[in-house]
């Protein structure tokens, strides 16, 4: 398995959904970076299930920083964070051990690993592993914030219910600060309530819903990134697509650019108070793979959770016969509101790695 991401700062994740623990290993961090356990705690809370709109499996994530941090600062050693799994009920999956959940990794993993992979709760393919990603990203956030870089993700849409757009300029920074305090990341309170109702309606029907997340990064210097293979979009897309359930990504106006003329799509440059800015941001803050000083903006599509209680056609992959499945166990009717913390973390990992590679961290 390839469970490592990064060039200068390398993050490795490990573990299975129902194994003893999950965790992350972070290599390449210089000594002297501040690590704030309150930030790690907060980020893990944002990823954690929240009441009736989430799975009933709630892990408290009592992580242990085993190395790499002394008295709140990185010490030059590899950072290791272990998160024990405590609230597992592996018996819920015994009847599904041979049945492929539609649109889940069960069948493909069975073939690739010759039936030796851990199937309990999805094993290494479970969204549970993203808690380790969140912990790794949270280690890096204080350093990025100290450089004036802010990262935040709001729920742009769930089941067709839309949130308000990000503000601009100082209002965007304020929105990002507000998002850090919200357990359900809708900027508009009424929209957030309607989203919750849509999730509960799907749950009542033994079904699930998906949505769209929108992420903003402010404070990045101009010229971060590389053209072509190590473009900012390319590295962010690589990391974001590693998150279970992400099936699409677009930057700035994204696919909307296809229906514009150049005169509409281009972002005109101006000098304002001695600073170069653009009067629009259809490019999402990136030109030629490099940051241009404007906020980096991207959206990602989160699919409906594949494991649902509604009966579906499938196969028994061990016997190679047709079957039906109504999944049992504890599952999310929607993961969008939890995934936003993972997107923030992946973004922090990418940005920190880029800056470190250019000697700017």
Secondary structure, DSSP 8 states (H G I E B T S, - for coil): ---EE-SSSEEEEEE-TTSSEEEEEEE---TT-B--HHHHHHHHHHHS--GGGS-S-------EEEESEETTEE-SS-EEEEEE--S--GGGGGGGTTB--TTSSHHHHHHHTTT-S--GGGGGGSGGGHHHHHHHHHHHHHHHHHTT-EEEEEEEEETTEE------THHHHHHHHHHTT-SS--SSHHHHHHHHHHHHHHHHTT----EEEEEEEE---TT-B-SGGG-HHHHHHHHHTTSTTEEEEEETTGGGGGGS-HHHHS--EEEETTEEEES--TTTTEETTEE-SS-EEEEEEE---S--SS-EEEEETTTTEEEEE---S---S--HHHHHHHHHHHHHHHHHHHHHHTT--
